[in-house]
Amino acid sequence: MSRLRCAILDDYFKLALDIADWQKLSDRLDVTVFSDAFGSEQAAASALADFDIICAMRERTAFPKSLFESLPKLKLLLTSGMRNAAIDMEAAKARGIVIGGTQYSRDPTAPLTMGLILELTRGIGRENARMHAGEPWQTFAGVEIEGMTLGIVGLGKLGSKMAGIAKAFGMNVIAWSPNLTPEKCAAAGVGYATKEELFAKADIITIHVVLSERSRGLVGAADLARMKPTAFLVNTARGPIVDEQALLEALQQRKIAGAGIDVFAAEPLPVDHPFRKLDNLVLTPHLGYATKDGLRIHYGQMVEAIDAFTGGRELPRKLA
């Protein structure tokens, strides 16, 4: 096989080449790393037109049908994770493009979620910034989460992990999702609530459902209106699950105490986005899964997949 061109996309941390053994592919592969987001489909099409293999990091770059039509040489598309809502799988299949994924050993999103909860309730980052800026002493009186009620939207693997962490902090936990039953809640050791009950009763609400057409906009203005004025919302799942305009208005009008958001409808979050101007909103740039440990696994498995593909073998984790 002649040498192939491989593009590694959205390597924001500039770690991809150092964290996996790409050298084992050097006899057949020329690798180019793109550290910054393309910003538009047109820019992506122009930059990627001559590549045979693309390694995508989650949904950072979308691959709709129109982009696939602009990539005539593409043979293999690898994504971190075993699902990617930003890839048009049917369009890829129609063009004979092989899609492969990678697996996690564990998911670090639940600890980040608790970090956002602690920041909202204890102001650790806020007070750290003040101390470094030379401010004399404390100004933020926090609130205690022990005894609070955490409402979890989605009690799958990640939601259940979050429930365990919350209980270790002395929180009461209730949960809801469209398919959740009281029996499943009992098995996980948490209380069952209807959607209306969860948003009305919880002191902190955290989102842990997969983005799909059914979950898009799952949390809307009516749900936010049910929340206590002292309650917080945390979203480390996907931005479009929460109606961003409704959340913006609730925060601007201080109808809820605050929110911690790691995910957004548009990523990277535009620098002029009104979210950035709110003092009752803690923002992180989609850090949920982004650890060196996890990236080492993702890029390592991408190398493994390319080695199999260029050697004429079946991909170890083929999606389409």
C-alpha positions as CSV (number, residue, x, y, z in Angstrom):
1,M,0.0,0.0,0.0
2,S,1.3,3.5,-0.9
3,R,1.8,6.0,1.9
4,L,-1.4,7.4,3.3
5,R,-2.1,10.9,4.7
6,C,-3.6,11.0,8.2
7,A,-5.1,14.1,9.9
8,I,-5.5,14.3,13.7
9,L,-8.2,16.9,14.4
10,D,-8.8,19.3,17.3
11,D,-5.7,18.3,19.4
12,Y,-6.3,21.3,21.6
13,F,-3.8,20.1,24.2
14,K,-1.1,19.3,21.6
15,L,-0.7,15.9,23.1
16,A,-1.7,13.4,20.3
17,L,1.8,12.7,18.9
18,D,3.5,12.4,22.3
19,I,0.8,10.3,24.1
20,A,0.6,7.4,21.6
21,D,3.1,5.4,19.6
22,W,2.5,6.8,16.1
23,Q,6.1,5.8,15.2
24,K,4.9,2.2,14.6
25,L,3.0,3.6,11.5
26,S,5.8,5.7,10.2
27,D,6.6,3.3,7.3
28,R,3.1,3.8,5.8
29,L,1.6,7.0,7.2
30,D,2.2,10.8,7.0
31,V,0.5,12.4,10.0
32,T,-0.6,16.1,10.2
33,V,-2.0,17.5,13.4
34,F,-4.6,20.2,13.5
35,S,-4.6,21.8,17.0
36,D,-7.3,24.5,16.4
37,A,-10.9,24.2,15.4
38,F,-11.7,24.8,11.7
39,G,-14.5,27.2,12.5
40,S,-16.6,26.3,9.4
41,E,-17.4,23.3,7.2
42,Q,-15.8,25.1,4.3
43,A,-12.5,25.5,6.1
44,A,-12.6,21.8,7.1
45,A,-13.3,20.7,3.6
46,S,-10.4,22.8,2.2
47,A,-7.9,21.5,4.9
48,L,-8.9,17.8,4.7
49,A,-9.5,17.2,1.0
50,D,-6.3,15.3,0.5
51,F,-6.4,13.0,3.5
52,D,-7.0,9.3,3.4
53,I,-7.5,8.9,7.2
54,I,-9.0,11.3,9.8
55,C,-8.9,10.9,13.5
56,A,-11.7,13.0,15.2
57,M,-11.9,13.9,18.8
58,R,-15.5,13.4,19.9
59,E,-17.9,15.9,18.3
60,R,-15.4,18.8,18.0
61,T,-15.7,18.6,14.2
62,A,-19.0,17.7,12.6
63,F,-19.1,15.3,9.6
64,P,-22.4,15.9,7.8
65,K,-23.1,14.4,4.3
66,S,-22.0,17.6,2.6
67,L,-18.5,17.4,4.2
68,F,-18.1,13.8,3.2
69,E,-18.8,14.8,-0.4
70,S,-15.9,17.2,-0.2
71,L,-13.4,14.6,1.0
72,P,-12.9,12.3,-2.1
73,K,-9.9,10.5,-0.7
74,L,-11.2,9.7,2.7
75,K,-11.2,5.9,3.5
76,L,-11.1,5.7,7.3
77,L,-12.6,7.9,9.9
78,L,-11.8,7.2,13.6
79,T,-13.6,8.9,16.5
80,S,-12.9,8.8,20.2
81,G,-15.7,7.0,21.9
82,M,-18.1,4.4,20.6
83,R,-20.7,6.9,19.4
84,N,-20.5,10.3,17.7
85,A,-23.6,12.3,17.1
86,A,-21.8,14.7,14.8
87,I,-21.0,12.0,12.2
88,D,-23.6,11.2,9.5
89,M,-23.1,7.4,9.6
90,E,-25.4,6.7,6.6
91,A,-23.5,9.2,4.4
92,A,-20.2,7.7,5.4
93,K,-21.5,4.2,4.7
94,A,-22.8,5.3,1.3
95,R,-19.4,6.5,0.3
96,G,-17.7,3.3,1.5
97,I,-15.9,5.1,4.4
98,V,-15.0,2.8,7.3
99,I,-15.8,4.3,10.8
100,G,-14.1,3.1,13.9
101,G,-14.3,4.1,17.6
102,T,-12.3,3.9,20.8
103,Q,-13.3,2.7,24.3
104,Y,-12.9,4.2,27.7
105,S,-11.3,2.4,30.7
106,R,-13.3,4.7,32.9
107,D,-15.2,8.0,32.7
108,P,-13.8,11.0,34.5
109,T,-16.9,13.2,33.9
110,A,-18.6,12.5,37.3
111,P,-15.6,13.8,39.4
112,L,-15.6,17.0,37.2
113,T,-19.4,17.3,37.8
114,M,-18.7,17.2,41.6
115,G,-16.0,19.8,41.1
116,L,-18.5,22.1,39.4
117,I,-20.9,21.5,42.3
118,L,-18.2,22.4,44.8
119,E,-17.3,25.5,42.9
120,L,-20.9,26.7,42.8
121,T,-21.4,26.1,46.5
122,R,-18.0,27.0,47.9
123,G,-16.4,29.4,45.4
124,I,-13.0,27.7,45.4
125,G,-11.9,29.0,42.1
126,R,-13.4,32.4,42.7
127,E,-11.6,32.8,46.0
128,N,-8.4,31.4,44.5
129,A,-8.4,34.1,41.8
130,R,-9.0,36.8,44.4
131,M,-6.1,35.6,46.5
132,H,-3.8,35.6,43.5
133,A,-5.0,39.1,42.6
134,G,-3.9,40.4,45.9
135,E,-7.3,40.7,47.6
136,P,-6.9,40.7,51.4
137,W,-9.2,37.9,52.5
138,Q,-12.5,36.0,52.0
139,T,-15.8,37.5,50.7
140,F,-17.8,34.4,49.6
141,A,-19.9,32.6,52.2
142,G,-20.6,29.2,50.7
143,V,-23.4,26.7,51.3
144,E,-23.1,23.2,52.6
145,I,-24.1,20.3,50.2
146,E,-24.4,17.7,53.0
147,G,-28.1,17.1,53.4
148,M,-29.0,18.8,50.1
149,T,-31.0,16.9,47.5
150,L,-29.2,16.1,44.2
151,G,-31.5,15.5,41.2
152,I,-29.9,13.4,38.5
153,V,-31.4,13.5,35.0
154,G,-30.3,10.1,33.6
155,L,-29.3,7.2,35.8
156,G,-27.2,5.2,33.4
157,K,-23.5,4.3,34.1
158,L,-22.4,7.9,34.5
159,G,-25.5,9.0,36.4
160,S,-25.2,6.0,38.8
161,K,-21.5,6.9,39.4
162,M,-22.5,10.4,40.2
163,A,-25.1,9.2,42.6
164,G,-22.4,7.3,44.5
165,I,-20.1,10.3,44.7
166,A,-23.0,12.5,45.9
167,K,-24.0,10.1,48.6
168,A,-20.4,10.0,49.8
169,F,-20.8,13.8,50.4
170,G,-23.9,13.2,52.4
171,M,-26.4,14.2,49.8
172,N,-29.8,12.8,49.2
173,V,-30.3,11.6,45.6
174,I,-33.3,11.4,43.4
175,A,-33.4,10.7,39.7
176,W,-35.5,10.8,36.6
177,S,-35.3,10.1,32.9
178,P,-37.9,9.2,30.2
179,N,-37.3,5.5,30.6
180,L,-36.4,5.3,34.3
181,T,-38.5,3.3,36.7
182,P,-38.8,3.3,40.5
183,E,-37.4,-0.3,40.4
184,K,-34.2,0.9,38.7
185,C,-33.8,3.7,41.1
186,A,-34.3,1.4,44.1
187,A,-31.6,-0.9,42.7
188,A,-29.2,2.0,42.5
189,G,-30.1,3.2,46.0
190,V,-31.7,6.5,44.9
191,G,-35.2,7.9,45.1
192,Y,-37.4,8.0,42.0
193,A,-39.1,11.3,41.0
194,T,-41.1,12.5,38.1
195,K,-39.5,15.2,36.0
196,E,-41.7,17.8,37.6
197,E,-40.9,16.6,41.1
198,L,-37.2,16.5,40.4
199,F,-36.9,20.1,39.2
200,A,-39.1,21.4,42.0
201,K,-37.4,19.5,44.9
202,A,-33.7,19.3,44.0
203,D,-31.2,21.7,45.4
204,I,-28.8,20.8,42.6
205,I,-29.7,19.2,39.3
206,T,-27.1,17.4,37.1
207,I,-27.6,16.2,33.5
208,H,-26.3,12.7,32.5
209,V,-28.3,11.6,29.4
210,V,-27.0,10.9,25.9
211,L,-27.7,13.5,23.3
212,S,-30.3,12.3,20.8
213,E,-33.2,13.7,18.9
214,R,-35.4,12.8,21.8
215,S,-33.2,14.4,24.4
216,R,-32.4,17.6,22.5
217,G,-34.1,20.4,24.4
218,L,-35.1,17.9,27.2
219,V,-34.6,20.7,29.8
220,G,-36.5,23.7,28.8
221,A,-37.9,26.9,30.2
222,A,-40.8,25.2,32.1
223,D,-38.4,22.9,33.9
224,L,-36.1,25.8,34.9
225,A,-39.1,27.7,36.1
226,R,-39.9,24.9,38.6
227,M,-36.4,25.1,40.2
228,K,-36.0,26.7,43.6
229,P,-34.4,30.2,43.5
230,T,-31.6,28.7,45.6
231,A,-31.0,25.8,43.3
232,F,-28.1,25.1,40.8
233,L,-28.1,23.4,37.4
234,V,-25.0,21.5,36.2
235,N,-24.6,20.2,32.7
236,T,-21.6,18.0,31.7
237,A,-23.5,15.9,29.2
238,R,-24.1,17.8,25.9
239,G,-25.1,21.4,25.4
240,P,-28.2,21.0,23.3
241,I,-29.9,18.9,26.0
242,V,-30.6,22.2,27.8
243,D,-32.4,25.1,26.1
244,E,-29.5,27.6,26.3
245,Q,-31.6,30.6,25.7
246,A,-34.0,29.6,28.5
247,L,-31.0,29.0,30.8
248,L,-29.4,32.3,29.9
249,E,-32.7,34.2,30.7
250,A,-33.1,32.3,34.0
251,L,-29.5,33.2,35.1
252,Q,-29.8,36.8,33.9
253,Q,-33.0,37.3,35.8
254,R,-31.5,35.3,38.8
255,K,-34.5,32.9,38.9
256,I,-32.0,30.2,40.0
257,A,-28.9,30.6,42.1
258,G,-26.5,29.6,39.3
259,A,-25.2,27.0,36.9
260,G,-22.1,25.0,36.1
261,I,-21.7,24.3,32.4
262,D,-19.0,22.2,30.7
263,V,-20.8,21.7,27.3
264,F,-22.4,24.1,24.8
265,A,-24.4,24.1,21.6
266,A,-21.5,25.7,19.8
267,E,-18.0,24.6,20.7
268,P,-15.6,26.2,21.2
269,L,-17.9,28.7,22.9
270,P,-17.8,32.0,21.0
271,V,-15.8,34.7,22.8
272,D,-18.7,37.1,22.6
273,H,-21.3,34.6,24.0
274,P,-23.4,36.2,26.7
275,F,-22.7,33.2,29.0
276,R,-19.2,34.7,29.5
277,K,-20.6,37.8,31.1
278,L,-22.6,36.1,33.9
279,D,-21.2,36.1,37.4
280,N,-23.6,33.3,38.5
281,L,-22.3,30.8,35.9
282,V,-19.2,28.6,36.2
283,L,-17.8,27.8,32.7
284,T,-15.4,25.1,31.8
285,P,-14.3,24.3,28.1
286,H,-15.7,20.7,27.8
287,L,-13.2,19.1,30.2
288,G,-15.5,16.2,31.2
289,Y,-13.6,13.5,29.3
290,A,-10.4,15.4,28.6
291,T,-7.7,13.8,30.8
292,K,-4.2,12.6,29.8
293,D,-5.2,9.1,30.9
294,G,-8.3,9.1,28.7
295,L,-6.5,10.7,25.7
296,R,-3.7,8.1,26.0
297,I,-6.3,5.4,25.5
298,H,-8.1,7.1,22.7
299,Y,-5.0,7.9,20.6
300,G,-3.5,4.5,21.4
301,Q,-6.5,2.7,20.1
302,M,-6.6,5.0,17.0
303,V,-3.0,3.8,16.2
304,E,-4.1,0.2,16.8
305,A,-7.1,0.7,14.4
306,I,-4.9,2.3,11.7
307,D,-2.4,-0.5,12.0
308,A,-5.2,-3.0,11.4
309,F,-6.8,-1.1,8.6
310,T,-3.5,-0.6,6.7
311,G,-2.6,-4.2,7.3
312,G,-5.9,-5.4,5.7
313,R,-7.4,-6.6,9.0
314,E,-10.7,-5.9,10.6
315,L,-10.9,-2.9,12.9
316,P,-11.0,-3.9,16.6
317,R,-13.9,-1.4,17.2
318,K,-15.7,-0.9,14.0
319,L,-18.8,1.4,14.0
320,A,-19.7,1.3,10.3
